[in-house]
Amino acid sequence: MKKLSEGRKMWLSVMAVFFIYAAVFILFEDYDRKFIVPFEEVSDWHLLLFSLVVMAFLGFLLFRYAKRMDERISREQAEKENSMRRQLTQNIAHELKTPVASILGFTDTILESPDISEEVKRQFIIRTNAQARRLSTLLQDISTLNRMDYAKDMISKERVNVSTIVAEIVQETSFKVETRQMKLLNYLPQSIIIQGNPSLIYSIFRNLVDNATNYAGQGTTIEITATQEQDDWRFVVKDNGVGIPPEHLPRIFERFYRIDKGRSRDMGGTGLGLSIVKNAVLLHGGSITASSPASGGLLFEFTLRKK
């Protein structure tokens, strides 16, 4: 069923009021009457006919106004979407430029300098591989966001054990956490089951854990907790690290938004992780907020609907 536009909704609402008024006029010519009686005077029918003509004329004018309003809203939305697409395209081009330039630089050096030592060549190949992996991650993140934006109906959902997924993430990131002398504490109860997409649920928790391990600082602690509500599970992922300035909090879920651009790229971040988190949470009927607790660090609180 086609969704009604804002202008058409307004027109139908006003016309409904007119029809209700006409019905009241016909049924109860005088508000003091308690029973339905036919009109006794010809003037009453003339007045009714005049009211219907005025109503039809006003309805026509309102319909034209509603149509123009819909066209204006459509133009404004199209302009906004085009502006967002241009900005996104510019951001993507900018993000792709760095790894592509690095890959070309390293490979050109190898090809144009046949006399370089095997050790130097190996170092260039390692750096080229790292940049290629970063490029692959960026393209994968862009693909994930596009899938959530334009192919929501094609994202399948099934029974997902969130506890198992988080346990796997804790295991996968254990070496990185130990290397940075951090602690990752998983307090989730056993067998948290929701109806969702396993890949996107994994992306939510993996991106939040990676964000904390990359930026919270050495020797910090990351905690993952959950509480059950009537229709949702409420999750909290927090750390006691350096946190971020309050003025950045409203924008951290924006695509390609970085607080420290240089540091983010050094850590291998694509600038899309938290945007993927937010979109995946919304796709699962939840909401997410980020805050800086008084005790320090960064706290993400989000919900996922059970069904």
C-alpha positions, 0 to 999 in steps of 0.5 A: 500500500502506497504511503500517503504524502504529507500534503495528501494527509493534510487535504484528507484531514481538512476534507474530513472536517468539512464532511463531518460538518455537512453531516451534522448540518443535514442530520441536525439542522438546529443544535437544539433538536434531539431528533433527526427531521427533514428540512422543511424550508427550501432555503435550508436546501439552498443553504446546504447546496451552497455549503457543498459548492463552497466545500468543493471549491475549497477542497479543490484549492486545498488539493492544489496547495497540497500538491504543490507542498508535496512537490516542494517537499520532494524537491527539498528532500532530493536536494538534501539527498543529492548533497549528502551523496556528494559529501559521501562521495567526496569522503569516500574518494578522500578515504580511498586516496590514502591507501591507493597512493600508498600502494602505488608508491610502494609498488612503483618503488619496487618496480623502478628500483630493481637493486633494492635489498630483499629486506627493504622489498619485504618491508614495502610488500608488508606495508602494501599488504597492510594498505590493501587490507585497509582498503578492503575493510573500507570497501566492506564497510561501505557495502554494509552501510549501502545494504542497510540503506537500500536493501533492508528487505533483503537482510534476513533475520533468524534466532541469534544467540548474542551471548555466543557472538560476544564470547567469540569477539572476546576470544578474537580480541584477547591478544590485542587486549593483552598486548595493550594491558587492557581488560575486557570483561564480559558480564552478559548472561547466558543465551541472550536470544533475539531475532536478528541478522547474525552478521550485523549483530556481530558488527555492532559488538565488534565495532564497539569493542574495537573502538574501545581497544583502539582509543580508550588507552593502555591499561584500561578496562572495557565492560559489556553488560545487559539487562532484560526488559519486556520487549528488548535487551538493553546493552551497555559497552563502556570503558574507563579510558580517556573518553572524548570531549562532550562537543564531539558526542552528537557527531560520533555516529556520522559517517567518516567523522573522526575526532583525531583523523591522523590517529584514526588512520594510524589505528586502521579505522575507516571512520564508518564503524560507529555509523554501522553500529547505529544503523544496525541497531536501528535496523533491529528496532533499537536505539543507541546513545553515547555519553561520557560518564562522570567517572571518565571514559566512554559509554554506549547504551543501546537496545535490541528488540527480542523479536 
